[in-house]
Amino acid sequence: MHAQRRGRYDFPPAIPPDSQPDVRSPSRFLFWLIGSYGWVVPVMTLSASSWLVPAALTPWLLGRAIDAGVAGADTTAALGWVGLLLLVIAGGVGGGILFHTFAVRMWLLGIYGIQRRVSRQAVHLGHVLNRRVPTGEVLSVSSSDSDQFGATIESFGHVIAAAISFGLASTLMLTTSPVLGAVVLIATPLLLLASTPVLRPLSRAQSAERSESSTLTSQASDIVTGLRILRGVGGEHTFALNYERQSQKVRGLGVRLGTWQAVVEATSILLSGLLLVALVFLGSLRLLEGSLSVGELISFFGYAVFLTSPMQAFFDFAQRWVQGLVAAQKTLAFLGTDVPWAPTGLALSPNPALRDELSGVTVQPGRMLGVVSADPDASAALADRLGRYLPLQTPDPMDDEDLSGRARRKARRVRLAARARRAREDAELANRPWGVTADGVDYSAVDVADLRRRVVVSHTGAILFSGTLQSAVDPWGTHSRDDAERALIVASAEDIYDSLPDGWQGRIDEKGRGLSGGQRQRVVLARVLLRDPDVLILVEPTSAVDAHTEARIAARLADHRRGRTTVVVTVSPLLLRRCDDIAVLVDGVEVARGSHDELRDHPEYHRVIARGMEDTHE
């Protein structure tokens, strides 16, 4: 029964994550996206045709019924034409239902397919993501752009069906009256050509509104993330004013976008109406001349009314395609980004000996090494090098808040050029000798995926996702309950389990909101301890806990990781006492090494840990 239910209701996977998008241009990406749906788009197009083609036949059948019943006084023939007309209308109703059914199916597949690919790309990029694309841009691609792609592809299938029905109606008109048919065939492309000038400002307005909306989303995300800190320093008012200014800017751009959309809609109605008037006028002249019957004139009036639908579809497609290109251009900036290092290389040995050439620090297998430095940035940089993470990089400031028109477009081009430059710099840095060796082999020759499995860096910036305590500690879902409880105990986080009403199934909000800083830190520590990598690098793992809790963590951590390679970057004497070796850094270079007791009288070491003993803990 379960298999039957699954086969009946589950959608097939759309946009397989293993497929590679065509990122050469926005239009190529849209066509790749259309092809990625497989049979869904062709069936949707056929359904739309079965909806619109009967509508194109309706005026012709109506005219035949009128001529048979009025002019010919043939009741039987009139009833036959009316019956055929009803049958065609019923077919059109069924086609409309099928079209909208497959359109919704395609829309949902597109939304979740893009979101799936965005998630996969974000995981693939890892820490490179924030160096390439702002957070708000990623959120916009996953939400508004994925929805826009659905609208664009729906209009793509619709416009093909509209073109087929338009061709059928034109053929019927040409066979009835070549003059009127020629008028329609000539006037339609001219009317479409006349509408193109209003599409350009629409495209610019769409692009500007889309870009500023991403900035607004980024600001909202930053404010929510740092709300507690902002309140602590009294900065919420300043950020609220910045958000208000940006939101008003987006509102103004939205009004401008809506204005141009209204202009496009009005142009479509105006041009379609002009065509309708012309057809009725010319058809009336033909009727007076005797070259058209009453039924044929009514048919032409029906054609004129019907043609507003495909004409509207053409205009709608032009508008949707422009919007799709704008969304595709933003999406390419994200999906077209790749990690800077080669995907293959040598595999690490289970317990490698690591050496950092820049600092001179050597990490011996199976031992716990403490790293002490008066400069936190130097020790954090060492941890990043050991984990093969690119150094921190401040994005080029590109504040175009007060710009408009040509200056805004120029700023946008400069921003894209800056991203491309940073990507080239990262690729150059990642593919030259890294300066860290594993068993004598430089990291540049090591497979990054294998290195990520064996060497894990946990720092103070690690976050928690919303979910249960169990999913926070074991997000992979691959460990036993006993192992997870053991990691929780080593991290001295039993109180968190006890404080949640549902224990392991107790809910934790996104980024650990609702937990104290020390509780979040201990859950993050439990998570990485459960991961149990060959080499574990911890950056200030107890900076937010009180001294008693820190002492318990230090003792339990040393016992838990005994015989496993561990690096602890800290200034905490409680942790350093438990380390087998301690490396003292001055200006980022190791100047002394030994145990806590051996280094007690070293002036630099004494100065750093004395300051650490004065630190207050939560």
Secondary structure as GFF3:
##gff-version 3
##sequence-region A 1 618
A	DSSP	alpha_helix	2	9	.	.	.	ID=ss1
A	DSSP	alpha_helix	26	36	.	.	.	ID=ss2
A	DSSP	alpha_helix	40	66	.	.	.	ID=ss3
A	DSSP	pi_helix	67	71	.	.	.	ID=ss4
A	DSSP	alpha_helix	75	125	.	.	.	ID=ss5
A	DSSP	three_ten_helix	126	128	.	.	.	ID=ss6
A	DSSP	alpha_helix	129	132	.	.	.	ID=ss7
A	DSSP	alpha_helix	135	140	.	.	.	ID=ss8
A	DSSP	pi_helix	141	145	.	.	.	ID=ss9
A	DSSP	alpha_helix	146	176	.	.	.	ID=ss10
A	DSSP	alpha_helix	178	225	.	.	.	ID=ss11
A	DSSP	alpha_helix	227	233	.	.	.	ID=ss12
A	DSSP	alpha_helix	236	289	.	.	.	ID=ss13
A	DSSP	alpha_helix	294	335	.	.	.	ID=ss14
A	DSSP	beta_strand	354	356	.	.	.	ID=ss15
A	DSSP	beta_strand	361	363	.	.	.	ID=ss16
A	DSSP	beta_strand	368	373	.	.	.	ID=ss17
A	DSSP	alpha_helix	376	386	.	.	.	ID=ss18
A	DSSP	alpha_helix	405	431	.	.	.	ID=ss19
A	DSSP	beta_strand	436	438	.	.	.	ID=ss20
A	DSSP	beta_strand	441	442	.	.	.	ID=ss21
A	DSSP	three_ten_helix	443	445	.	.	.	ID=ss22
A	DSSP	alpha_helix	448	454	.	.	.	ID=ss23
A	DSSP	beta_strand	455	458	.	.	.	ID=ss24
A	DSSP	beta_strand	467	468	.	.	.	ID=ss25
A	DSSP	alpha_helix	469	473	.	.	.	ID=ss26
A	DSSP	alpha_helix	481	490	.	.	.	ID=ss27
A	DSSP	alpha_helix	494	499	.	.	.	ID=ss28
A	DSSP	three_ten_helix	503	505	.	.	.	ID=ss29
A	DSSP	beta_strand	507	508	.	.	.	ID=ss30
A	DSSP	three_ten_helix	510	512	.	.	.	ID=ss31
A	DSSP	alpha_helix	517	531	.	.	.	ID=ss32
A	DSSP	beta_strand	535	539	.	.	.	ID=ss33
A	DSSP	alpha_helix	547	560	.	.	.	ID=ss34
A	DSSP	beta_strand	565	569	.	.	.	ID=ss35
A	DSSP	alpha_helix	573	576	.	.	.	ID=ss36
A	DSSP	beta_strand	581	586	.	.	.	ID=ss37
A	DSSP	beta_strand	589	594	.	.	.	ID=ss38
A	DSSP	alpha_helix	603	614	.	.	.	ID=ss39
###
